[in-house]
Amino acid sequence: MSDPEHTLPDRVRRAFRAHDSFTPAGEATWTFETTAFDATVTAEPTPEDDPRIRYDVVVRVPTLSAVTAEHVADLVADGRPATFQRRVGSRGVVTPSL
């Protein structure tokens, strides 16, 4: 990140430091560690004249049986991946991958 035209604003680092759930995992990457989901957020630097920040968020979602204390019915477990993909994919900016 030595390119002065594409530096990450300090406000981004401060925001992640202020949230207890995020742990630094690189110069512009943080992991979210307080749920059963594995999540990583990477902030993409932009030119100084562009106030927007692009965030790449990757979330790995466990199976229902991995995060529930009770048995998950086969009908629910078998249909969950397709249901999840339809719901997440319908947001338009999310690319589900099973």
C-alpha positions as CSV (number, residue, x, y, z in Angstrom):
1,M,0.0,0.0,0.0
2,S,2.8,2.3,-0.6
3,D,1.1,4.0,-3.6
4,P,-0.1,7.4,-2.2
5,E,-2.9,7.5,-4.8
6,H,-4.5,4.4,-3.3
7,T,-4.1,4.6,0.4
8,L,-6.7,3.3,2.9
9,P,-8.1,6.2,5.0
10,D,-7.4,6.1,8.7
11,R,-11.1,6.2,9.3
12,V,-11.4,2.6,8.0
13,R,-8.8,1.3,10.4
14,R,-10.3,3.2,13.3
15,A,-13.7,1.8,12.6
16,F,-12.4,-1.8,12.6
17,R,-10.3,-1.2,15.8
18,A,-13.3,0.2,17.6
19,H,-15.4,-3.0,17.0
20,D,-14.4,-5.8,19.3
21,S,-15.5,-8.5,16.9
22,F,-12.9,-7.8,14.2
23,T,-9.3,-8.9,14.4
24,P,-6.6,-7.6,12.0
25,A,-5.5,-10.2,9.5
26,G,-3.3,-8.0,7.2
27,E,-2.8,-4.4,6.3
28,A,-6.4,-4.0,4.9
29,T,-8.0,-7.2,6.0
30,W,-9.9,-8.1,9.2
31,T,-11.6,-11.3,10.4
32,F,-14.9,-11.5,12.2
33,E,-14.7,-14.1,15.0
34,T,-17.7,-13.9,17.2
35,T,-20.1,-16.2,15.3
36,A,-20.1,-19.7,13.9
37,F,-19.6,-18.1,10.5
38,D,-16.0,-17.6,9.2
39,A,-15.9,-14.0,7.8
40,T,-13.2,-11.9,6.3
41,V,-13.5,-8.2,5.3
42,T,-10.9,-6.6,3.0
43,A,-11.0,-2.9,2.4
44,E,-9.9,-1.7,-1.0
45,P,-8.0,1.6,-1.1
46,T,-9.3,4.2,-3.5
47,P,-7.8,7.4,-4.9
48,E,-7.7,10.3,-2.4
49,D,-10.3,12.2,-4.4
50,D,-12.8,9.3,-4.1
51,P,-14.5,9.2,-0.7
52,R,-15.9,5.7,-1.3
53,I,-14.3,2.5,0.1
54,R,-14.9,-0.8,-1.5
55,Y,-15.3,-3.8,0.8
56,D,-14.9,-7.4,-0.1
57,V,-16.7,-9.6,2.4
58,V,-16.3,-13.3,2.4
59,V,-18.5,-15.4,4.7
60,R,-18.3,-19.1,5.0
61,V,-21.6,-20.4,6.4
62,P,-21.6,-23.8,8.2
63,T,-24.3,-26.4,7.7
64,L,-27.4,-26.2,9.9
65,S,-26.4,-29.4,11.8
66,A,-23.0,-27.9,12.6
67,V,-24.6,-25.0,14.5
68,T,-27.7,-26.5,16.1
69,A,-27.9,-28.4,19.3
70,E,-30.9,-30.5,18.1
71,H,-31.3,-32.8,15.1
72,V,-32.2,-31.1,11.9
73,A,-34.8,-32.9,9.9
74,D,-33.5,-34.4,6.6
75,L,-36.0,-32.5,4.6
76,V,-34.8,-29.2,6.1
77,A,-31.1,-30.1,5.8
78,D,-31.4,-31.3,2.2
79,G,-33.3,-28.2,1.0
80,R,-31.3,-25.6,2.9
81,P,-28.4,-25.1,0.5
82,A,-30.8,-24.3,-2.4
83,T,-32.9,-22.1,-0.2
84,F,-29.9,-20.3,1.1
85,Q,-28.5,-19.8,-2.4
86,R,-31.8,-18.4,-3.7
87,R,-32.1,-15.9,-0.7
88,V,-28.5,-14.7,-0.7
89,G,-28.2,-14.6,-4.5
90,S,-31.4,-12.5,-4.8
91,R,-29.6,-9.6,-3.2
92,G,-27.8,-8.9,-6.5
93,V,-24.5,-8.0,-5.0
94,V,-23.8,-11.4,-3.4
95,T,-22.4,-14.4,-5.2
96,P,-23.2,-17.6,-3.3
97,S,-20.9,-20.5,-3.7
98,L,-21.9,-24.0,-2.5
